[in-house]
Amino acid sequence: MLALALGLAFTPAHAQQNASEAYAMPQHQTASQTLSARQQAIPLIAASMATSDMPGLNAALNRGLDADLTISEAKEILVQLYAYVGFPRSLNALGELMSVVEERRQRGVQDAPGREPTQPIAVGDELRAVGAANQTTISGGPVAGPVFGFAPVINEYLQSHLFGAIFERDNLDWQSRELATVGALAATPGVEAQLRSHMAASLRVGLSPAQLRQLIEGLEESDAAAAERARTALTQALDMLNIRE
């Protein structure tokens, strides 16, 4: 499992996008121009986790729970991000969440537990097929590239585990998952290609450019370098998807 975590954490960009590809937001979603208070907390949680900033993570978790992020959603964010920043940070962050929830309980704060996933998760070849479909939706087309030809097993892991077993868990919506991923990748130097891909993915799942700029403004308060990486990635993603504002 450690090898899997390392493989996902350093996977190249999920999609090799054609610069002329048209952007199409999912029909059932309407892009907002602002992030909710709950959404604003998610990338801050992710960025603090990615950098092992425990005081920052503590503050971001409290901010999220105060904004009606459920305990289940907070756990899911920290579990998902093991695929991008590794098991040790995920385990440490989950321990911090336990401490935050207990401290709030002792202060008389009753945080909503949320719900556990209810959608059955496929197994075997069916799981990989579901994951490949999710990957294609999020990436804007079938994923291909030299690295996947060189090491095909990494795409099997991506499809079966990340986009299959994790993204099929229905206790956290895809917009929240992308907000978390962008926050974590922005805080991690050297993964600019993946950050650009997930900025584009964020637009595909219905987040607006204005919301992503608001995400960047939130990062800038504590990590100017992360905010600048995110700003560059958003500019590149908008250009790649031919989005003109």
Summary of the structure (lengths in Angstrom):
residues: 245
radius of gyration: 17.1
end to end distance: 43.0
largest distance: 54.8
contacts: 803
relative contact order: 0.18
helix: 65%
strand: 0%
